[in-house]
Amino acid sequence: MIGLVLAAGAGRRLRPYTDTLPKALVPVDGDKTVLDLTLANFAAVGLTEVAIVVGYRKEAVYARKAELEATYGVTLTLIDNDKAEEWNNAPLVAPRRRQQPRPVGDLHRPPPQR
């Protein structure tokens, strides 16, 4: 299975934190970001492949890609959504999802315990 993270939006409600960072890289637990927590959850349930849809301030995610892969033992594929401000993520992801296995996980909840 492939984990999927929708992280292209600007996160305007999180300003001023998102003035320089995408919302997925805003610290929420010390130095841990939303993306760190999500990738840790994915790794905990055995996912090794993760697609991240990036848009707003995407260069910050690209800059951390190698570090995140090494830290969580996952292979990341970054998918650019240059129309995130217009479309959000849904139109970009919907066609691709039909071609790939169903993603598992949630940005806001930990995975179920086994």
C-alpha positions in Angstrom: 0.0 0.0 0.0 1.0 3.6 -0.5 0.4 6.3 2.0 -0.9 9.6 0.7 -0.4 13.1 2.3 -2.3 16.1 0.9 0.0 19.0 1.7 -0.4 21.5 -1.1 -2.6 24.1 0.6 -1.4 27.4 2.0 -2.8 26.9 5.5 -3.9 30.5 5.8 -5.6 29.9 9.2 -2.2 29.0 10.6 -0.5 32.3 9.8 2.0 33.6 10.8 3.5 30.1 11.0 2.7 29.4 7.4 4.2 32.6 6.1 7.4 30.8 5.4 6.5 27.1 5.7 3.8 24.8 4.3 1.3 23.7 6.9 2.7 20.2 6.9 6.0 21.5 8.2 4.6 23.7 11.0 6.0 22.3 14.4 3.2 20.9 16.6 5.2 18.9 19.2 8.5 20.5 19.9 10.5 20.0 16.7 8.1 17.5 15.3 5.9 18.6 12.4 2.5 17.4 11.2 4.5 15.6 8.4 6.8 14.0 10.9 3.9 12.6 12.9 2.1 11.4 9.8 5.2 9.6 8.4 5.9 8.1 11.8 2.3 6.7 11.8 2.7 5.4 8.3 6.0 3.7 9.2 4.3 2.2 12.4 1.8 0.4 10.3 4.4 -0.9 7.8 4.0 1.5 4.9 7.2 2.1 3.0 6.0 4.2 0.1 4.4 7.6 0.6 3.2 10.1 -2.0 3.0 13.7 -0.8 1.1 16.3 -2.9 3.0 19.6 -2.5 2.2 23.1 -3.7 2.5 26.1 -1.4 6.1 26.5 -0.2 6.9 23.1 -1.7 10.7 23.9 -1.7 10.7 23.3 2.1 9.4 19.8 1.7 11.8 19.1 -1.1 14.6 20.3 1.1 13.7 17.8 3.9 12.9 14.9 1.6 16.1 12.9 2.1 16.1 13.5 5.9 12.4 12.4 6.1 13.1 9.2 4.1 16.1 8.3 6.3 14.3 9.1 9.5 11.2 7.1 8.8 12.4 4.4 6.4 10.0 5.4 3.7 10.4 6.3 0.0 8.8 9.6 -0.7 7.3 10.7 -4.1 6.6 14.4 -4.2 3.8 15.4 -6.6 3.6 19.0 -7.5 0.2 20.7 -7.5 1.0 24.1 -9.0 -2.7 24.9 -9.0 -3.2 24.3 -5.3 -4.4 27.8 -4.6 -7.1 27.4 -7.3 -8.2 23.8 -7.1 -7.0 22.5 -3.7 -5.8 18.9 -3.9 -8.8 16.9 -5.0 -8.7 17.3 -8.8 -5.0 16.4 -8.9 -5.2 13.3 -6.8 -8.5 11.8 -7.9 -7.3 10.6 -11.4 -4.0 9.2 -10.0 -5.8 7.4 -7.1 -7.7 5.2 -9.6 -4.3 3.9 -10.9 -2.6 3.2 -7.6 -3.4 1.1 -4.5 -5.7 2.6 -1.9 -3.9 5.0 0.5 -4.1 4.4 4.2 -3.7 6.8 7.1 -4.9 10.2 8.3 -3.0 13.4 9.1 -5.0 14.0 12.3 -5.4 10.6 13.9 -2.8 7.9 14.8 -3.2 4.6 13.1 -5.2 1.9 14.8 -3.2 -0.3 17.2 -2.7 -3.9 16.3 
